Amino acid sequence: MQDINSNYDYFGWGWILWMGFIFLMFSSIGNWGYAYRAHRKVDGSPRRDAGAILNERYAAGELTRDQYLEVKSDIAAA
C-alpha cells in the first residue's frame, strides 16, 4: 500500500535538489571545457629544437663561426 504523503518526502523542497544537481552538472561540463581549451593552448604550441634556434642565431650574426661549430658539436654529442 502506498503512503498518502509519498509526494511530500522533501516537504516541497525537492526541486532545489534537482536544481543543485543540474547546476553541478553544467559547472562540471564548463570546468572541463575550460581546462581542455587551456591545455590545448599550452600543449599545441610548436616547439623549436636546439638546432633550429642555433641556426637562427648564427644567421642573425649573434654567434661567430667558431662558437656556432662548438655549440653544434655539443648539441650533436648530447
PyMOL Python script that loads the backbone (N, CA, C, O; Angstrom):
from pymol import cmd

cmd.read_pdbstr("""\
ATOM      1  N   MET A   1       0.835  -1.183   0.000  1.00  0.00           N
ATOM      2  CA  MET A   1       0.000   0.000   0.000  1.00  0.00           C
ATOM      3  C   MET A   1       0.879   1.246   0.000  1.00  0.00           C
ATOM      4  O   MET A   1       1.867   1.325   0.731  1.00  0.00           O
ATOM      5  N   GLN A   2       0.515   2.193  -0.808  1.00  0.00           N
ATOM      6  CA  GLN A   2       1.303   3.412  -0.938  1.00  0.00           C
ATOM      7  C   GLN A   2       0.899   4.408   0.138  1.00  0.00           C
ATOM      8  O   GLN A   2      -0.274   4.558   0.478  1.00  0.00           O
ATOM      9  N   ASP A   3       1.915   5.079   0.657  1.00  0.00           N
ATOM     10  CA  ASP A   3       1.657   6.083   1.684  1.00  0.00           C
ATOM     11  C   ASP A   3       0.957   7.282   1.072  1.00  0.00           C
ATOM     12  O   ASP A   3       1.239   7.655  -0.066  1.00  0.00           O
ATOM     13  N   ILE A   4       0.080   7.866   1.790  1.00  0.00           N
ATOM     14  CA  ILE A   4      -0.677   9.018   1.294  1.00  0.00           C
ATOM     15  C   ILE A   4       0.243  10.213   1.078  1.00  0.00           C
ATOM     16  O   ILE A   4       0.034  10.998   0.153  1.00  0.00           O
ATOM     17  N   ASN A   5       1.244  10.355   1.914  1.00  0.00           N
ATOM     18  CA  ASN A   5       2.139  11.525   1.844  1.00  0.00           C
ATOM     19  C   ASN A   5       3.415  11.240   1.061  1.00  0.00           C
ATOM     20  O   ASN A   5       4.424  11.907   1.290  1.00  0.00           O
ATOM     21  N   SER A   6       3.407  10.278   0.149  1.00  0.00           N
ATOM     22  CA  SER A   6       4.625   9.939  -0.582  1.00  0.00           C
ATOM     23  C   SER A   6       5.104  11.071  -1.480  1.00  0.00           C
ATOM     24  O   SER A   6       6.292  11.128  -1.795  1.00  0.00           O
ATOM     25  N   ASN A   7       4.240  11.956  -1.894  1.00  0.00           N
ATOM     26  CA  ASN A   7       4.638  13.090  -2.729  1.00  0.00           C
ATOM     27  C   ASN A   7       5.299  14.199  -1.927  1.00  0.00           C
ATOM     28  O   ASN A   7       5.825  15.153  -2.500  1.00  0.00           O
ATOM     29  N   TYR A   8       5.275  14.082  -0.618  1.00  0.00           N
ATOM     30  CA  TYR A   8       5.808  15.144   0.235  1.00  0.00           C
ATOM     31  C   TYR A   8       7.048  14.683   1.004  1.00  0.00           C
ATOM     32  O   TYR A   8       7.263  15.093   2.144  1.00  0.00           O
ATOM     33  N   ASP A   9       7.854  13.836   0.382  1.00  0.00           N
ATOM     34  CA  ASP A   9       9.036  13.327   1.052  1.00  0.00           C
ATOM     35  C   ASP A   9      10.024  14.437   1.386  1.00  0.00           C
ATOM     36  O   ASP A   9      10.679  14.390   2.427  1.00  0.00           O
ATOM     37  N   TYR A  10      10.136  15.425   0.523  1.00  0.00           N
ATOM     38  CA  TYR A  10      11.073  16.522   0.749  1.00  0.00           C
ATOM     39  C   TYR A  10      10.353  17.790   1.199  1.00  0.00           C
ATOM     40  O   TYR A  10      10.926  18.878   1.147  1.00  0.00           O
ATOM     41  N   PHE A  11       9.129  17.661   1.632  1.00  0.00           N
ATOM     42  CA  PHE A  11       8.332  18.778   2.130  1.00  0.00           C
ATOM     43  C   PHE A  11       8.216  19.897   1.100  1.00  0.00           C
ATOM     44  O   PHE A  11       8.162  21.073   1.461  1.00  0.00           O
ATOM     45  N   GLY A  12       8.179  19.539  -0.163  1.00  0.00           N
ATOM     46  CA  GLY A  12       8.017  20.517  -1.224  1.00  0.00           C
ATOM     47  C   GLY A  12       9.308  21.176  -1.673  1.00  0.00           C
ATOM     48  O   GLY A  12       9.271  22.086  -2.501  1.00  0.00           O
ATOM     49  N   TRP A  13      10.450  20.746  -1.152  1.00  0.00           N
ATOM     50  CA  TRP A  13      11.724  21.360  -1.482  1.00  0.00           C
ATOM     51  C   TRP A  13      12.581  20.467  -2.386  1.00  0.00           C
ATOM     52  O   TRP A  13      13.757  20.763  -2.595  1.00  0.00           O
ATOM     53  N   GLY A  14      12.033  19.416  -2.908  1.00  0.00           N
ATOM     54  CA  GLY A  14      12.787  18.504  -3.754  1.00  0.00           C
ATOM     55  C   GLY A  14      13.325  19.151  -5.019  1.00  0.00           C
ATOM     56  O   GLY A  14      14.359  18.729  -5.535  1.00  0.00           O
ATOM     57  N   TRP A  15      12.647  20.157  -5.519  1.00  0.00           N
ATOM     58  CA  TRP A  15      13.099  20.833  -6.740  1.00  0.00           C
ATOM     59  C   TRP A  15      14.445  21.507  -6.532  1.00  0.00           C
ATOM     60  O   TRP A  15      15.212  21.659  -7.482  1.00  0.00           O
ATOM     61  N   ILE A  16      14.747  21.917  -5.289  1.00  0.00           N
ATOM     62  CA  ILE A  16      16.042  22.540  -5.019  1.00  0.00           C
ATOM     63  C   ILE A  16      17.159  21.519  -5.213  1.00  0.00           C
ATOM     64  O   ILE A  16      18.224  21.855  -5.730  1.00  0.00           O
ATOM     65  N   LEU A  17      16.922  20.283  -4.805  1.00  0.00           N
ATOM     66  CA  LEU A  17      17.923  19.239  -5.010  1.00  0.00           C
ATOM     67  C   LEU A  17      18.177  19.015  -6.490  1.00  0.00           C
ATOM     68  O   LEU A  17      19.326  18.865  -6.908  1.00  0.00           O
ATOM     69  N   TRP A  18      17.118  18.991  -7.285  1.00  0.00           N
ATOM     70  CA  TRP A  18      17.286  18.804  -8.724  1.00  0.00           C
ATOM     71  C   TRP A  18      17.989  19.992  -9.367  1.00  0.00           C
ATOM     72  O   TRP A  18      18.829  19.812 -10.249  1.00  0.00           O
ATOM     73  N   MET A  19      17.654  21.198  -8.935  1.00  0.00           N
ATOM     74  CA  MET A  19      18.326  22.375  -9.489  1.00  0.00           C
ATOM     75  C   MET A  19      19.811  22.365  -9.113  1.00  0.00           C
ATOM     76  O   MET A  19      20.662  22.737  -9.921  1.00  0.00           O
ATOM     77  N   GLY A  20      20.115  21.940  -7.890  1.00  0.00           N
ATOM     78  CA  GLY A  20      21.509  21.828  -7.479  1.00  0.00           C
ATOM     79  C   GLY A  20      22.256  20.805  -8.307  1.00  0.00           C
ATOM     80  O   GLY A  20      23.400  21.029  -8.704  1.00  0.00           O
ATOM     81  N   PHE A  21      21.610  19.687  -8.564  1.00  0.00           N
ATOM     82  CA  PHE A  21      22.222  18.645  -9.391  1.00  0.00           C
ATOM     83  C   PHE A  21      22.470  19.162 -10.800  1.00  0.00           C
ATOM     84  O   PHE A  21      23.545  18.936 -11.356  1.00  0.00           O
ATOM     85  N   ILE A  22      21.518  19.836 -11.375  1.00  0.00           N
ATOM     86  CA  ILE A  22      21.673  20.385 -12.728  1.00  0.00           C
ATOM     87  C   ILE A  22      22.787  21.435 -12.752  1.00  0.00           C
ATOM     88  O   ILE A  22      23.583  21.474 -13.690  1.00  0.00           O
ATOM     89  N   PHE A  23      22.843  22.281 -11.726  1.00  0.00           N
ATOM     90  CA  PHE A  23      23.903  23.282 -11.642  1.00  0.00           C
ATOM     91  C   PHE A  23      25.272  22.623 -11.574  1.00  0.00           C
ATOM     92  O   PHE A  23      26.203  23.054 -12.254  1.00  0.00           O
ATOM     93  N   LEU A  24      25.401  21.588 -10.763  1.00  0.00           N
ATOM     94  CA  LEU A  24      26.680  20.886 -10.663  1.00  0.00           C
ATOM     95  C   LEU A  24      27.074  20.238 -11.984  1.00  0.00           C
ATOM     96  O   LEU A  24      28.251  20.234 -12.346  1.00  0.00           O
ATOM     97  N   MET A  25      26.112  19.697 -12.699  1.00  0.00           N
ATOM     98  CA  MET A  25      26.415  19.094 -13.997  1.00  0.00           C
ATOM     99  C   MET A  25      26.927  20.144 -14.985  1.00  0.00           C
ATOM    100  O   MET A  25      27.939  19.933 -15.654  1.00  0.00           O
ATOM    101  N   PHE A  26      26.222  21.275 -15.070  1.00  0.00           N
ATOM    102  CA  PHE A  26      26.653  22.323 -16.001  1.00  0.00           C
ATOM    103  C   PHE A  26      28.004  22.912 -15.611  1.00  0.00           C
ATOM    104  O   PHE A  26      28.836  23.181 -16.478  1.00  0.00           O
ATOM    105  N   SER A  27      28.227  23.116 -14.310  1.00  0.00           N
ATOM    106  CA  SER A  27      29.511  23.682 -13.897  1.00  0.00           C
ATOM    107  C   SER A  27      30.645  22.686 -14.130  1.00  0.00           C
ATOM    108  O   SER A  27      31.763  23.091 -14.451  1.00  0.00           O
ATOM    109  N   SER A  28      30.377  21.404 -13.974  1.00  0.00           N
ATOM    110  CA  SER A  28      31.411  20.401 -14.243  1.00  0.00           C
ATOM    111  C   SER A  28      31.763  20.373 -15.725  1.00  0.00           C
ATOM    112  O   SER A  28      32.935  20.296 -16.093  1.00  0.00           O
ATOM    113  N   ILE A  29      30.751  20.435 -16.561  1.00  0.00           N
ATOM    114  CA  ILE A  29      30.994  20.451 -18.009  1.00  0.00           C
ATOM    115  C   ILE A  29      31.745  21.727 -18.401  1.00  0.00           C
ATOM    116  O   ILE A  29      32.650  21.686 -19.235  1.00  0.00           O
ATOM    117  N   GLY A  30      31.371  22.853 -17.803  1.00  0.00           N
ATOM    118  CA  GLY A  30      32.062  24.109 -18.096  1.00  0.00           C
ATOM    119  C   GLY A  30      33.505  24.078 -17.643  1.00  0.00           C
ATOM    120  O   GLY A  30      34.388  24.571 -18.344  1.00  0.00           O
ATOM    121  N   ASN A  31      33.750  23.512 -16.492  1.00  0.00           N
ATOM    122  CA  ASN A  31      35.117  23.412 -15.978  1.00  0.00           C
ATOM    123  C   ASN A  31      35.953  22.506 -16.877  1.00  0.00           C
ATOM    124  O   ASN A  31      37.108  22.817 -17.167  1.00  0.00           O
ATOM    125  N   TRP A  32      35.384  21.400 -17.317  1.00  0.00           N
ATOM    126  CA  TRP A  32      36.104  20.511 -18.219  1.00  0.00           C
ATOM    127  C   TRP A  32      36.437  21.236 -19.523  1.00  0.00           C
ATOM    128  O   TRP A  32      37.551  21.117 -20.034  1.00  0.00           O
ATOM    129  N   GLY A  33      35.481  21.978 -20.058  1.00  0.00           N
ATOM    130  CA  GLY A  33      35.714  22.698 -21.307  1.00  0.00           C
ATOM    131  C   GLY A  33      36.804  23.746 -21.173  1.00  0.00           C
ATOM    132  O   GLY A  33      37.636  23.903 -22.066  1.00  0.00           O
ATOM    133  N   TYR A  34      36.800  24.462 -20.055  1.00  0.00           N
ATOM    134  CA  TYR A  34      37.835  25.473 -19.832  1.00  0.00           C
ATOM    135  C   TYR A  34      39.209  24.821 -19.724  1.00  0.00           C
ATOM    136  O   TYR A  34      40.171  25.283 -20.339  1.00  0.00           O
ATOM    137  N   ALA A  35      39.299  23.752 -18.947  1.00  0.00           N
ATOM    138  CA  ALA A  35      40.585  23.066 -18.767  1.00  0.00           C
ATOM    139  C   ALA A  35      41.076  22.495 -20.100  1.00  0.00           C
ATOM    140  O   ALA A  35      42.272  22.537 -20.390  1.00  0.00           O
ATOM    141  N   TYR A  36      40.165  21.968 -20.903  1.00  0.00           N
ATOM    142  CA  TYR A  36      40.532  21.414 -22.202  1.00  0.00           C
ATOM    143  C   TYR A  36      41.119  22.493 -23.105  1.00  0.00           C
ATOM    144  O   TYR A  36      42.159  22.293 -23.733  1.00  0.00           O
ATOM    145  N   ARG A  37      40.442  23.640 -23.164  1.00  0.00           N
ATOM    146  CA  ARG A  37      40.933  24.731 -24.015  1.00  0.00           C
ATOM    147  C   ARG A  37      42.251  25.292 -23.497  1.00  0.00           C
ATOM    148  O   ARG A  37      43.140  25.605 -24.289  1.00  0.00           O
ATOM    149  N   ALA A  38      42.390  25.424 -22.186  1.00  0.00           N
ATOM    150  CA  ALA A  38      43.619  25.973 -21.617  1.00  0.00           C
ATOM    151  C   ALA A  38      44.805  25.052 -21.893  1.00  0.00           C
ATOM    152  O   ALA A  38      45.893  25.532 -22.211  1.00  0.00           O
ATOM    153  N   HIS A  39      44.614  23.747 -21.778  1.00  0.00           N
ATOM    154  CA  HIS A  39      45.713  22.828 -22.028  1.00  0.00           C
ATOM    155  C   HIS A  39      46.027  22.703 -23.508  1.00  0.00           C
ATOM    156  O   HIS A  39      47.171  22.440 -23.879  1.00  0.00           O
ATOM    157  N   ARG A  40      45.030  22.889 -24.353  1.00  0.00           N
ATOM    158  CA  ARG A  40      45.302  22.860 -25.788  1.00  0.00           C
ATOM    159  C   ARG A  40      46.190  24.010 -26.199  1.00  0.00           C
ATOM    160  O   ARG A  40      47.051  23.855 -27.065  1.00  0.00           O
ATOM    161  N   LYS A  41      45.988  25.179 -25.579  1.00  0.00           N
ATOM    162  CA  LYS A  41      46.819  26.328 -25.907  1.00  0.00           C
ATOM    163  C   LYS A  41      48.267  26.079 -25.516  1.00  0.00           C
ATOM    164  O   LYS A  41      49.179  26.446 -26.256  1.00  0.00           O
ATOM    165  N   VAL A  42      48.488  25.464 -24.374  1.00  0.00           N
ATOM    166  CA  VAL A  42      49.842  25.215 -23.897  1.00  0.00           C
ATOM    167  C   VAL A  42      50.489  24.077 -24.677  1.00  0.00           C
ATOM    168  O   VAL A  42      51.624  24.196 -25.137  1.00  0.00           O
ATOM    169  N   ASP A  43      49.758  22.968 -24.823  1.00  0.00           N
ATOM    170  CA  ASP A  43      50.329  21.796 -25.475  1.00  0.00           C
ATOM    171  C   ASP A  43      50.409  21.939 -26.993  1.00  0.00           C
ATOM    172  O   ASP A  43      51.211  21.259 -27.633  1.00  0.00           O
ATOM    173  N   GLY A  44      49.603  22.800 -27.567  1.00  0.00           N
ATOM    174  CA  GLY A  44      49.560  22.917 -29.014  1.00  0.00           C
ATOM    175  C   GLY A  44      50.616  23.846 -29.596  1.00  0.00           C
ATOM    176  O   GLY A  44      50.722  23.981 -30.815  1.00  0.00           O
ATOM    177  N   SER A  45      51.397  24.487 -28.729  1.00  0.00           N
ATOM    178  CA  SER A  45      52.394  25.415 -29.259  1.00  0.00           C
ATOM    179  C   SER A  45      53.545  24.639 -29.897  1.00  0.00           C
ATOM    180  O   SER A  45      54.024  23.658 -29.328  1.00  0.00           O
ATOM    181  N   PRO A  46      53.978  25.066 -31.052  1.00  0.00           N
ATOM    182  CA  PRO A  46      55.071  24.347 -31.709  1.00  0.00           C
ATOM    183  C   PRO A  46      56.378  24.530 -30.952  1.00  0.00           C
ATOM    184  O   PRO A  46      56.694  25.629 -30.496  1.00  0.00           O
ATOM    185  N   ARG A  47      57.120  23.465 -30.825  1.00  0.00           N
ATOM    186  CA  ARG A  47      58.403  23.515 -30.129  1.00  0.00           C
ATOM    187  C   ARG A  47      59.522  23.557 -31.157  1.00  0.00           C
ATOM    188  O   ARG A  47      59.513  22.820 -32.144  1.00  0.00           O
ATOM    189  N   ARG A  48      60.474  24.428 -30.907  1.00  0.00           N
ATOM    190  CA  ARG A  48      61.629  24.513 -31.798  1.00  0.00           C
ATOM    191  C   ARG A  48      62.763  23.727 -31.162  1.00  0.00           C
ATOM    192  O   ARG A  48      62.975  23.794 -29.952  1.00  0.00           O
ATOM    193  N   ASP A  49      63.467  23.006 -31.958  1.00  0.00           N
ATOM    194  CA  ASP A  49      64.590  22.247 -31.413  1.00  0.00           C
ATOM    195  C   ASP A  49      65.823  23.141 -31.325  1.00  0.00           C
ATOM    196  O   ASP A  49      65.866  24.231 -31.896  1.00  0.00           O
ATOM    197  N   ALA A  50      66.823  22.652 -30.595  1.00  0.00           N
ATOM    198  CA  ALA A  50      68.026  23.449 -30.334  1.00  0.00           C
ATOM    199  C   ALA A  50      68.772  23.784 -31.627  1.00  0.00           C
ATOM    200  O   ALA A  50      69.346  24.866 -31.756  1.00  0.00           O
ATOM    201  N   GLY A  51      68.762  22.855 -32.578  1.00  0.00           N
ATOM    202  CA  GLY A  51      69.461  23.101 -33.842  1.00  0.00           C
ATOM    203  C   GLY A  51      68.859  24.260 -34.617  1.00  0.00           C
ATOM    204  O   GLY A  51      69.585  25.058 -35.209  1.00  0.00           O
ATOM    205  N   ALA A  52      67.540  24.357 -34.617  1.00  0.00           N
ATOM    206  CA  ALA A  52      66.879  25.448 -35.336  1.00  0.00           C
ATOM    207  C   ALA A  52      67.178  26.791 -34.680  1.00  0.00           C
ATOM    208  O   ALA A  52      67.411  27.787 -35.365  1.00  0.00           O
ATOM    209  N   ILE A  53      67.169  26.809 -33.355  1.00  0.00           N
ATOM    210  CA  ILE A  53      67.487  28.052 -32.648  1.00  0.00           C
ATOM    211  C   ILE A  53      68.932  28.452 -32.906  1.00  0.00           C
ATOM    212  O   ILE A  53      69.233  29.624 -33.132  1.00  0.00           O
ATOM    213  N   LEU A  54      69.819  27.472 -32.870  1.00  0.00           N
ATOM    214  CA  LEU A  54      71.233  27.746 -33.139  1.00  0.00           C
ATOM    215  C   LEU A  54      71.430  28.303 -34.539  1.00  0.00           C
ATOM    216  O   LEU A  54      72.170  29.269 -34.722  1.00  0.00           O
ATOM    217  N   ASN A  55      70.777  27.705 -35.527  1.00  0.00           N
ATOM    218  CA  ASN A  55      70.886  28.189 -36.914  1.00  0.00           C
ATOM    219  C   ASN A  55      70.370  29.617 -37.045  1.00  0.00           C
ATOM    220  O   ASN A  55      70.962  30.431 -37.755  1.00  0.00           O
ATOM    221  N   GLU A  56      69.260  29.926 -36.356  1.00  0.00           N
ATOM    222  CA  GLU A  56      68.711  31.281 -36.414  1.00  0.00           C
ATOM    223  C   GLU A  56      69.675  32.294 -35.797  1.00  0.00           C
ATOM    224  O   GLU A  56      69.871  33.384 -36.334  1.00  0.00           O
ATOM    225  N   ARG A  57      70.269  31.927 -34.678  1.00  0.00           N
ATOM    226  CA  ARG A  57      71.212  32.847 -34.021  1.00  0.00           C
ATOM    227  C   ARG A  57      72.461  33.056 -34.878  1.00  0.00           C
ATOM    228  O   ARG A  57      72.998  34.162 -34.936  1.00  0.00           O
ATOM    229  N   TYR A  58      72.916  32.011 -35.532  1.00  0.00           N
ATOM    230  CA  TYR A  58      74.088  32.140 -36.407  1.00  0.00           C
ATOM    231  C   TYR A  58      73.752  32.996 -37.621  1.00  0.00           C
ATOM    232  O   TYR A  58      74.555  33.826 -38.048  1.00  0.00           O
ATOM    233  N   ALA A  59      72.561  32.786 -38.174  1.00  0.00           N
ATOM    234  CA  ALA A  59      72.142  33.566 -39.340  1.00  0.00           C
ATOM    235  C   ALA A  59      71.957  35.036 -38.979  1.00  0.00           C
ATOM    236  O   ALA A  59      72.179  35.910 -39.816  1.00  0.00           O
ATOM    237  N   ALA A  60      71.554  35.316 -37.746  1.00  0.00           N
ATOM    238  CA  ALA A  60      71.355  36.706 -37.320  1.00  0.00           C
ATOM    239  C   ALA A  60      72.668  37.384 -36.955  1.00  0.00           C
ATOM    240  O   ALA A  60      72.689  38.590 -36.708  1.00  0.00           O
ATOM    241  N   GLY A  61      73.772  36.625 -36.916  1.00  0.00           N
ATOM    242  CA  GLY A  61      75.066  37.208 -36.611  1.00  0.00           C
ATOM    243  C   GLY A  61      75.370  37.303 -35.130  1.00  0.00           C
ATOM    244  O   GLY A  61      76.300  38.006 -34.735  1.00  0.00           O
ATOM    245  N   GLU A  62      74.595  36.601 -34.295  1.00  0.00           N
ATOM    246  CA  GLU A  62      74.831  36.636 -32.856  1.00  0.00           C
ATOM    247  C   GLU A  62      76.005  35.751 -32.447  1.00  0.00           C
ATOM    248  O   GLU A  62      76.590  35.944 -31.381  1.00  0.00           O
ATOM    249  N   LEU A  63      76.350  34.781 -33.293  1.00  0.00           N
ATOM    250  CA  LEU A  63      77.431  33.846 -32.990  1.00  0.00           C
ATOM    251  C   LEU A  63      78.488  33.905 -34.081  1.00  0.00           C
ATOM    252  O   LEU A  63      78.194  34.143 -35.253  1.00  0.00           O
ATOM    253  N   THR A  64      79.705  33.686 -33.667  1.00  0.00           N
ATOM    254  CA  THR A  64      80.775  33.566 -34.657  1.00  0.00           C
ATOM    255  C   THR A  64      80.778  32.133 -35.187  1.00  0.00           C
ATOM    256  O   THR A  64      80.095  31.255 -34.661  1.00  0.00           O
ATOM    257  N   ARG A  65      81.565  31.924 -36.240  1.00  0.00           N
ATOM    258  CA  ARG A  65      81.632  30.575 -36.825  1.00  0.00           C
ATOM    259  C   ARG A  65      82.184  29.572 -35.830  1.00  0.00           C
ATOM    260  O   ARG A  65      81.685  28.450 -35.742  1.00  0.00           O
ATOM    261  N   ASP A  66      83.200  29.956 -35.085  1.00  0.00           N
ATOM    262  CA  ASP A  66      83.791  29.038 -34.095  1.00  0.00           C
ATOM    263  C   ASP A  66      82.791  28.692 -32.991  1.00  0.00           C
ATOM    264  O   ASP A  66      82.677  27.536 -32.582  1.00  0.00           O
ATOM    265  N   GLN A  67      82.070  29.711 -32.517  1.00  0.00           N
ATOM    266  CA  GLN A  67      81.052  29.455 -31.487  1.00  0.00           C
ATOM    267  C   GLN A  67      79.959  28.540 -32.025  1.00  0.00           C
ATOM    268  O   GLN A  67      79.506  27.619 -31.345  1.00  0.00           O
ATOM    269  N   TYR A  68      79.545  28.812 -33.260  1.00  0.00           N
ATOM    270  CA  TYR A  68      78.491  28.002 -33.887  1.00  0.00           C
ATOM    271  C   TYR A  68      78.912  26.539 -33.973  1.00  0.00           C
ATOM    272  O   TYR A  68      78.156  25.650 -33.583  1.00  0.00           O
ATOM    273  N   LEU A  69      80.119  26.288 -34.484  1.00  0.00           N
ATOM    274  CA  LEU A  69      80.583  24.909 -34.634  1.00  0.00           C
ATOM    275  C   LEU A  69      80.765  24.223 -33.283  1.00  0.00           C
ATOM    276  O   LEU A  69      80.494  23.029 -33.153  1.00  0.00           O
ATOM    277  N   GLU A  70      81.219  24.966 -32.282  1.00  0.00           N
ATOM    278  CA  GLU A  70      81.400  24.390 -30.951  1.00  0.00           C
ATOM    279  C   GLU A  70      80.048  23.980 -30.331  1.00  0.00           C
ATOM    280  O   GLU A  70      79.900  22.877 -29.804  1.00  0.00           O
ATOM    281  N   VAL A  71      79.088  24.880 -30.408  1.00  0.00           N
ATOM    282  CA  VAL A  71      77.764  24.555 -29.845  1.00  0.00           C
ATOM    283  C   VAL A  71      77.095  23.461 -30.646  1.00  0.00           C
ATOM    284  O   VAL A  71      76.417  22.605 -30.079  1.00  0.00           O
ATOM    285  N   LYS A  72      77.273  23.475 -31.947  1.00  0.00           N
ATOM    286  CA  LYS A  72      76.663  22.451 -32.788  1.00  0.00           C
ATOM    287  C   LYS A  72      77.230  21.055 -32.440  1.00  0.00           C
ATOM    288  O   LYS A  72      76.487  20.074 -32.409  1.00  0.00           O
ATOM    289  N   SER A  73      78.523  20.979 -32.184  1.00  0.00           N
ATOM    290  CA  SER A  73      79.111  19.697 -31.797  1.00  0.00           C
ATOM    291  C   SER A  73      78.626  19.268 -30.412  1.00  0.00           C
ATOM    292  O   SER A  73      78.437  18.080 -30.153  1.00  0.00           O
ATOM    293  N   ASP A  74      78.426  20.250 -29.520  1.00  0.00           N
ATOM    294  CA  ASP A  74      77.890  19.931 -28.188  1.00  0.00           C
ATOM    295  C   ASP A  74      76.466  19.382 -28.291  1.00  0.00           C
ATOM    296  O   ASP A  74      76.114  18.430 -27.594  1.00  0.00           O
ATOM    297  N   ILE A  75      75.661  19.975 -29.149  1.00  0.00           N
ATOM    298  CA  ILE A  75      74.282  19.504 -29.330  1.00  0.00           C
ATOM    299  C   ILE A  75      74.274  18.107 -29.930  1.00  0.00           C
ATOM    300  O   ILE A  75      73.479  17.259 -29.523  1.00  0.00           O
ATOM    301  N   ALA A  76      75.156  17.862 -30.895  1.00  0.00           N
ATOM    302  CA  ALA A  76      75.205  16.547 -31.537  1.00  0.00           C
ATOM    303  C   ALA A  76      75.678  15.477 -30.549  1.00  0.00           C
ATOM    304  O   ALA A  76      75.270  14.320 -30.652  1.00  0.00           O
ATOM    305  N   ALA A  77      76.526  15.850 -29.602  1.00  0.00           N
ATOM    306  CA  ALA A  77      77.029  14.884 -28.610  1.00  0.00           C
ATOM    307  C   ALA A  77      75.978  14.561 -27.556  1.00  0.00           C
ATOM    308  O   ALA A  77      76.023  13.494 -26.945  1.00  0.00           O
ATOM    309  N   ALA A  78      75.034  15.472 -27.337  1.00  0.00           N
ATOM    310  CA  ALA A  78      74.028  15.263 -26.295  1.00  0.00           C
ATOM    311  C   ALA A  78      72.902  14.414 -26.729  1.00  0.00           C
ATOM    312  O   ALA A  78      71.985  14.158 -25.948  1.00  0.00           O
TER     313      ALA A  78
END
""", "prot")
cmd.dss("prot")
cmd.show_as("cartoon", "prot")
cmd.util.cbc("prot")
cmd.orient("prot")
